[in-house]
Amino acid sequence: MVLVQFMVLSKMFCFCNIHYVKKFIAGLNEERNKKGDRNLMSEIATTTKIPAPAKTPKKKNIIYYLKKDWILYLMLLLPMAYFIIFKYIPMYGTIIAFKEYNPFEGVFKSPWIGFDAFKEIFGMSDFYKALRNTFMLNLFDLVMSFPAPIILAIIINEIKISWFKRTSQTLLYLPHFLSWVIIGGIVLQVFSPTTGIIPSLFKSMGLESIAFLTEKWNWLFTYTGVGVWQSAGWGMIIYLAAISGISPELYEAAEVDGAGRLRRIWHITLPALKPTIIVLLILNVGKIAMIGFDRPFIIGNPQVYDFSEVISTFVYKVGLQSYRYTIATAIGLFQSVVGMILILVTNFIAKKSGEQGIW
């Protein structure tokens, strides 16, 4: 009986122990799961933590940029000084156009005359002749001189022999550095009716000599041709710089597709040059009302006076030689206003056409 009771008690004890062990293990698992959930939630909270709003960077003042790019600003000092001293400060002299200027009284003490100088200018027949010739010569220059640098740049870019390419560039832009006095001497040596190289060559061949400098229309083409020779090389450099920015991969891809040289020029080079061409065209159109003094004065002569008398030479004769500074200033102001209007109109047309303007 005792043995049976012991066996029963031992079984009950074992059962109780197993029950409590299972309960204990279940409690441990439950607690572990709770801890895991807490750890998981903490990890989720950590990973999904909303970042703090970024601090707004402090606005950098002008001192910061001056310190950062001081070399660039230092390089700009000389050009800025040039424009301020020689371009902007003298602008106060434009008021001379509205005064009866007397050098002894100065700009500010001279009496005001309003628009009388402009009325006098527009009443001069010689002024209209000079204005007509100015527009005519500049239009010829624009038609002949503007495409020349583009053509030269494309030709030079297609040359593959490096030494020949460099030599050609040097020879083409060298005339830009010659003064018009030197160029005028060269023109006389080449085209003079009596001692010129080309007229003498025609005579030696039994051909009729051409009056390059004494017949009006021949002089006009000579004047324009000399201008192309002098300026085309310098303009070529600008377009070569634009061409150098074109990716060579475009040319390689076009060549793989079977595009020839002319097609590559038409479909790659010219479209890439289009923004540069438009900007330079706008600037050249703005200079149609303005013309330098040296070229028409040096190459011109009395026999072609009807074509060679331009606004700059007219100002020299009427304004400066006669000491009529008011007239000279009024004509200069008129040229500036016309040039500004032409630039604004041309830029407006370019922007309306969907092209890039100068601003």
Secondary structure by P-SEA (a helix, b strand, c coil): caaaaaaaaaaaaaaaaaaaaaaaaaaaaaaaaaaaaaaaaaaaaaaacccccccccccccaaaaaaaaaaaaaaaaaaaaaaaacccccccccccccccccccccccccccccaaaaaaaaacaaaaaaaaaaaaaaaaaaacccaaaaaaaaaaaacccaaaaaaaaaaaaccccccaaaaaaaaaacccccccaaaaaaaaaccccccccccaaaaaaaaaaaaaaacaaaaaaaaaaaaaaccaaaaaaaaaacccaaaaaaccccccaaaaaaaaaaaaaaacccccccccccccccccccccccaaaaaaaccccccaaaaaaaaaaaaaaaaaaaaaaaaaaaaaacccccc
